[in-house]
Amino acid sequence: MTAYTVSAILEGYRVEETIHAVSIHHAIKIMKAKYGNSARNIYVLN
């Protein structure tokens, strides 16, 4: 597993979080599962 820095807008604030995932798409899915519909504009910094 690789550590990815995932960025998203949560309640108007840009949040960056390190997530361990298999791929970039998996990291985005984990972020969506964690924050649900409140997360917007999710992308991975590498």
Backbone as numpy.savetxt, mean C-alpha at the origin, in Angstrom:
# Nx Ny Nz CAx CAy CAz Cx Cy Cz
10.14 -13.26 0.32 9.30 -12.08 0.32 10.18 -10.83 0.32
9.68 -9.81 -0.31 10.41 -8.56 -0.44 9.67 -7.45 0.30
10.41 -6.51 0.83 9.81 -5.36 1.51 9.55 -4.26 0.48
8.30 -3.84 0.36 7.90 -2.77 -0.54 7.38 -1.60 0.27
7.66 -0.40 -0.19 7.08 0.79 0.42 5.85 1.16 -0.39
4.70 1.09 0.27 3.42 1.34 -0.40 2.89 2.68 0.09
2.46 3.50 -0.86 1.95 4.83 -0.55 0.47 4.89 -0.91
-0.31 5.56 -0.05 -1.74 5.73 -0.29 -2.23 7.00 0.39
-3.35 7.50 -0.09 -4.00 8.64 0.56 -5.08 8.09 1.48
-4.95 8.39 2.78 -5.92 7.97 3.78 -6.47 9.20 4.47
-7.76 9.44 4.32 -8.45 10.57 4.94 -7.75 11.89 4.65
-7.26 12.05 3.42 -6.66 13.31 3.01 -5.17 13.43 3.25
-4.55 12.43 3.86 -3.12 12.47 4.14 -2.39 11.37 3.38
-1.21 11.68 2.86 -0.38 10.70 2.17 0.35 9.87 3.23
0.18 8.56 3.17 0.77 7.64 4.14 1.67 6.66 3.38
2.87 6.43 3.90 3.77 5.43 3.34 3.99 4.35 4.39
3.93 3.10 3.94 4.05 1.99 4.86 4.88 0.89 4.20
5.73 0.24 4.96 6.53 -0.87 4.44 5.75 -2.16 4.63
5.56 -2.88 3.52 4.80 -4.12 3.53 5.65 -5.22 2.91
5.68 -6.38 3.55 6.39 -7.54 3.01 5.41 -8.33 2.14
5.76 -8.49 0.86 4.87 -9.16 -0.08 5.69 -9.89 -1.14
5.01 -10.73 -1.90 5.64 -11.52 -2.95 5.90 -10.67 -4.19
4.94 -9.79 -4.51 5.07 -8.95 -5.70 4.47 -7.56 -5.42
4.64 -6.68 -6.39 4.08 -5.33 -6.27 2.56 -5.40 -6.18
1.94 -6.23 -7.00 0.49 -6.35 -6.99 -0.02 -6.91 -5.66
0.74 -7.83 -5.10 0.37 -8.41 -3.81 0.45 -7.34 -2.71
1.47 -6.48 -2.77 1.60 -5.40 -1.78 0.42 -4.44 -1.86
-0.03 -4.12 -3.06 -1.19 -3.24 -3.23 -2.45 -3.91 -2.68
-2.61 -5.20 -2.93 -3.78 -5.92 -2.41 -3.78 -5.96 -0.89
-2.60 -6.12 -0.28 -2.52 -6.11 1.19 -2.93 -4.74 1.73
-2.47 -3.67 1.08 -2.83 -2.31 1.51 -4.34 -2.09 1.38
-4.93 -2.55 0.28 -6.38 -2.42 0.10 -7.14 -3.21 1.16
-6.65 -4.41 1.47 -7.32 -5.24 2.47 -7.21 -4.62 3.87
-6.10 -3.97 4.13 -5.87 -3.38 5.45 -6.75 -2.15 5.69
-6.87 -1.29 4.68 -7.57 -0.02 4.87 -8.90 0.08 4.15
-9.23 -0.87 3.30 -10.52 -0.89 2.64 -10.73 0.28 1.70
-11.95 0.80 1.67 -12.32 1.88 0.75 -11.75 3.23 1.14
-11.19 3.36 2.34 -10.65 4.65 2.75 -9.30 4.94 2.09
-8.64 3.91 1.53 -7.35 4.09 0.84 -7.59 4.46 -0.61
-6.96 5.54 -1.03 -7.07 6.03 -2.41 -5.69 6.20 -3.01
-5.60 6.15 -4.32 -4.37 6.43 -5.06 -3.18 5.63 -4.50
-3.32 4.32 -4.52 -2.30 3.43 -3.96 -1.25 3.13 -5.03
0.02 3.27 -4.65 1.11 2.87 -5.55 2.32 2.43 -4.73
3.25 1.74 -5.40 4.42 1.18 -4.73 5.64 1.97 -5.13
6.44 2.36 -4.13 7.72 3.04 -4.36 8.79 1.97 -4.28
9.68 1.97 -5.24 10.75 0.97 -5.22 12.07 1.58 -5.56
